[in-house]
Amino acid sequence: MANALVSIQIIPKTPNGEQVIPYVDRAIEIIQQSGVKHEVHPLETTMEGELHELLSIIEQMNKAMIEMGCPNVISQVKIYYNPEGASMDRLTEKYK
C-alpha cells in the first residue's frame, strides 16, 4: 500500500509570457507516464504512491519546465504521509 498522497500545483514562468496550459499539460503527462495513481483536478493534481517516488516525479516535472524554456518554476506541494498507508479512496469515500 502507498504511504503518501502528494498534491502539486505547478506554476511555470513561461519564456515569453504565453499561456501556461501547454506547460501544465506536459507536467501532467510526466505524472501519467510514471504510472502512479493520480487524479487531475482544476487547480492541482493528486498522486498516490511511495513518498520518495512522488518527490522524484515532482523533480522531473520541474526539470521539464526548465527544458521547455521556463526561467523558473513555482511548485506548490501538499503532502500527506502515513507509513501505515495512504489512500485517496479511503480519505474521500464518505463524499462519493
C-alpha positions, 0 to 999 in steps of 0.5 A, a space after each residue: 500500500 502507498 504511504 503518501 498522497 502528494 498534491 502539486 500545483 505547478 506554476 511555470 514562468 513561461 519564456 515569453 509570457 504565453 499561456 501556461 496550459 501547454 506547460 501544465 499539460 506536459 507536467 501532467 503527462 510526466 505524472 501519467 507516464 510514471 504510472 502512479 495513481 493520480 487524479 487531475 483536478 482544476 487547480 492541482 493534481 493528486 498522486 498516490 504512491 511511495 513518498 520518495 517516488 512522488 518527490 522524484 516525479 515532482 523533480 522531473 516535472 520541474 526539470 521539464 519546465 526548465 527544458 521547455 524554456 521556463 526561467 523558473 518554476 513555482 511548485 506548490 506541494 501538499 503532502 500527506 504521509 502515513 507509513 501505515 498507508 495512504 489512500 485517496 479512496 479511503 480519505 474521500 469515500 464518505 463524499 462519493 
